[in-house]
């Protein structure tokens, strides 16, 4: 391994560490992908995770300036094919290797900007935010899974978007309390946190379940090396969603809902053997 390869590999491994620190569920899912997909997906996660941290975590900083600099550095890294920021260097490697469309990256960063100037979303802005914050991340991953087969990618685009939307909407329900109390956000259009009742919750859940159902068709059509990992993430979120559905609106607005790590591991094992035996 020459010096440049060592630098590339080290930055990719930094993104792996970021994923492991921030998300047990996605780390488990990635580990069940074909090994060739591991570092590319870690690189995508590292990029979106750090962008998200700018708008959600650094409350004592000028978030707008930080995000603008991050955005400029991202495009410079992609254009020049190098960055001394390990997260951005790893990301540009994958963007350039798999020809990830710049409009996907732009849509994602735009959604991060929307978080900086949050106002209650109407239906149009809600869909715009969901697309940029979640659906395009699924499309970036799909680019990796499909490689140079653009027809395959085009066929699976819609289900990939539905899966990203389902994950994000479940996150919104899971984090309803913290989003409102810490950031003043309620993402669901027309929903008042103070008036969040069973009728509102049920309508949101119907929409999410439809996204899950439409996404499953695409998961089953994924390449073998990608299908298991995505299925694990799907089943984890479906289980989290099922848990949320069984709770009252009062509970949802009082605490963040979690799945214990032991259950995440059992999901991984069960999905792995179920897939191998053809029963899931």
C-alpha positions in Angstrom: 0.0 0.0 0.0 1.5 3.3 -1.1 1.2 6.6 0.9 -1.9 7.8 -1.0 -3.7 4.5 -0.6 -2.8 4.6 3.2 -4.3 8.1 3.4 -7.5 7.1 1.5 -7.9 3.9 3.7 -7.4 5.8 6.9 -10.0 8.4 6.1 -12.5 5.7 5.2 -11.8 4.0 8.5 -12.5 7.3 10.3 -16.0 7.2 8.8 -16.4 3.7 10.0 -15.5 4.8 13.5 -18.1 7.7 13.3 -20.8 5.2 12.3 -20.0 2.8 15.1 -20.0 5.7 17.6 -23.3 7.2 16.5 -25.5 4.4 15.3 -25.6 0.8 16.6 -28.4 -0.1 14.2 -26.8 1.1 11.0 -23.5 -0.4 12.0 -25.2 -3.8 12.4 -26.9 -3.3 9.1 -23.7 -2.4 7.3 -21.8 -5.4 8.7 -24.3 -7.7 6.9 -23.7 -6.1 3.6 -21.1 -7.6 1.2 -17.7 -6.5 2.4 -17.1 -4.4 -0.8 -20.0 -2.1 0.3 -18.8 -1.5 3.9 -16.4 1.4 3.5 -18.5 3.2 0.8 -21.6 3.2 3.0 -19.6 4.2 6.1 -18.2 7.2 4.1 -21.8 8.3 3.2 -23.0 7.9 6.7 -20.0 9.8 8.1 -20.7 12.7 5.8 -24.4 13.0 6.6 -23.8 12.5 10.3 -21.4 15.3 10.6 -23.5 17.7 8.5 -26.5 16.8 10.8 -24.3 17.5 13.9 -23.7 21.0 12.8 -27.3 21.9 12.8 -28.4 19.8 15.8 -25.5 20.0 18.3 -23.3 23.0 18.2 -25.7 25.5 19.8 -22.9 27.8 21.0 -21.5 28.2 17.5 -22.5 30.1 14.4 -24.2 27.1 12.7 -24.9 28.9 9.5 -21.2 29.8 9.0 -20.2 26.3 10.0 -22.6 24.7 7.5 -21.6 27.1 4.7 -18.0 26.3 5.2 -18.7 22.5 5.3 -20.7 22.9 2.1 -18.0 24.8 0.3 -15.4 22.3 1.5 -17.5 19.4 0.3 -17.7 20.7 -3.2 -14.1 21.6 -3.3 -13.2 18.1 -2.1 -15.3 16.5 -4.8 -13.8 18.7 -7.5 -10.2 18.5 -6.5 -10.5 14.8 -5.3 -8.8 15.5 -2.0 -9.5 17.0 1.4 -7.5 17.1 4.6 -10.8 16.7 6.4 -11.0 12.9 6.7 -14.8 12.8 6.5 -14.9 14.9 3.3 -12.0 13.0 1.7 -13.7 9.7 2.3 -17.0 11.0 1.0 -15.4 12.5 -2.2 -13.7 9.1 -2.9 -17.1 7.5 -3.0 -18.9 10.3 -4.8 -16.3 10.2 -7.6 -16.0 6.4 -7.7 -19.7 5.8 -8.0 -20.6 9.0 -9.8 -23.1 10.1 -7.2 -25.1 13.0 -8.6 -24.3 16.4 -7.2 -28.0 17.3 -7.1 -28.4 14.6 -4.4 -25.7 16.2 -2.3 -27.2 19.7 -2.9 -30.7 18.5 -1.8 -29.2 17.0 1.4 -27.3 20.1 2.3 -30.4 22.3 1.5 -32.4 20.3 4.1 -29.7 20.9 6.6 -30.0 24.6 5.9 -33.8 24.3 6.4 -33.1 23.1 9.9 -31.2 26.3 10.7 -34.2 28.5 9.9 -36.9 26.1 11.0 -40.5 27.1 10.8 -43.6 24.9 10.9 -43.7 23.0 7.7 -46.6 22.9 5.3 -47.1 19.8 3.2 -44.8 21.0 0.4 -41.9 22.0 2.6 -42.3 18.8 4.6 -41.9 16.7 1.5 -39.0 18.8 0.4 -37.3 18.3 3.7 -37.9 14.6 3.8 -36.5 14.2 0.3 -33.3 16.1 1.1 -32.7 14.8 4.6 -33.5 11.1 4.0 -34.5 10.0 0.5 -31.4 11.2 -1.2 -29.3 9.4 1.4 -31.0 6.2 0.3 -30.3 7.1 -3.3 -26.6 7.7 -2.6 -26.4 4.2 -1.1 -28.4 2.8 -4.1 -25.7 4.3 -6.4 -23.1 2.2 -4.5 -25.2 -1.0 -4.6 -26.1 -0.7 -8.3 -22.6 0.4 -9.5 -22.6 1.2 -13.2 -26.0 -0.4 -13.9 -28.1 2.8 -14.3 -31.2 1.0 -15.5 -31.1 -1.1 -12.3 -30.7 2.1 -10.3 -33.6 3.8 -12.1 -35.8 0.8 -11.4 -35.2 0.9 -7.6 -35.2 4.7 -7.1 -38.8 5.0 -6.0 -38.7 2.2 -3.4 -35.3 3.6 -2.1 -36.9 7.0 -1.6 -39.9 5.4 0.3 -37.5 3.5 2.6 -35.6 6.7 3.4 -38.9 8.5 4.0 -40.2 5.8 6.3 -37.0 5.8 8.4 -37.0 9.6 8.7 -40.7 9.8 9.7 -40.2 7.1 12.4 -37.3 9.2 13.6 -39.6 12.2 13.8 -42.1 10.2 16.0 -39.3 8.7 18.1 -37.8 12.2 18.7 -41.0 14.2 19.0 -40.2 15.3 22.5 -36.6 16.2 22.1 -37.1 17.9 18.7 -39.8 20.1 20.2 -38.2 20.9 23.6 -34.6 21.2 22.5 -35.0 22.7 18.9 -38.6 24.0 18.8 -39.4 21.6 15.9 -42.4 19.6 15.0 -41.8 18.3 11.5 -45.3 16.8 10.7 -47.3 19.5 8.8 -50.2 20.9 10.7 -49.4 19.1 14.0 -49.3 21.0 17.3 -47.2 19.3 19.9 -49.5 20.4 22.6 -52.5 18.8 20.8 -50.8 15.6 19.7 -53.6 13.0 20.2 -54.4 9.5 19.0 -56.2 10.7 15.9 -53.2 12.7 14.7 -50.8 9.8 15.7 -52.9 7.3 13.7 -52.9 9.4 10.6 -49.2 9.7 10.7 -48.8 6.0 11.3 -50.9 5.1 8.2 -48.6 7.3 6.0 -45.5 5.7 7.5 -46.8 2.1 7.0 -47.5 2.8 3.4 -43.9 4.0 2.8 -42.7 0.8 4.5 -44.9 -1.4 2.3 -43.8 0.3 -0.9 -40.1 0.1 0.1 -40.2 -3.6 0.7 -40.7 -4.4 -3.0 -37.4 -2.6 -3.7 -35.5 -4.3 -0.9 -36.4 -7.7 -2.3 -35.0 -6.6 -5.7 -31.7 -5.4 -4.4 -28.4 -7.3 -5.3 -27.7 -10.2 -3.0 -24.7 -8.4 -1.4 -26.9 -5.5 -0.4 -30.3 -7.1 0.4 -29.5 -8.5 3.8 -28.0 -5.3 5.3 -30.9 -3.1 4.0 -33.4 -5.7 5.3 -31.9 -5.6 8.7 -32.3 -1.8 8.8 -35.8 -2.1 7.5 -36.8 -4.7 10.1 -35.2 -2.7 12.9 -37.2 0.4 12.0 -40.3 -1.6 11.5 -39.9 -3.0 15.0 -39.2 0.5 16.4 -42.3 1.7 14.6 -44.4 -1.2 15.9 -43.3 -0.3 19.4 -44.3 3.4 18.9 -47.7 2.3 17.5 -48.4 0.4 20.7 -47.7 3.5 22.9 -50.1 6.3 23.8 -49.6 9.8 22.5 -48.8 10.9 26.0 -45.9 8.5 26.2 -44.5 9.6 22.8 -44.5 13.3 23.9 -42.8 12.4 27.2 -39.8 10.3 26.2 -37.6 9.1 23.4 -38.4 5.5 22.3 -35.6 3.1 21.9 -34.9 -0.6 21.0 -32.4 -2.2 23.3 -29.1 -3.4 21.8 -29.9 -7.0 22.7 -33.1 -6.8 20.5 -31.1 -5.2 17.7 -28.7 -8.1 17.8 -31.5 -10.7 17.8 -32.9 -8.9 14.8 -29.6 -9.2 13.0 -29.2 -12.9 13.8 -32.8 -13.7 12.9 -32.7 -11.8 9.6 -29.4 -13.4 8.7 -30.5 -16.9 9.2 -34.0 -16.2 7.8 -32.5 -14.8 4.6 -30.0 -17.7 4.3 -32.8 -20.2 4.7 -35.2 -18.3 2.4 -37.8 -17.8 5.1 -37.7 -14.0 5.4 
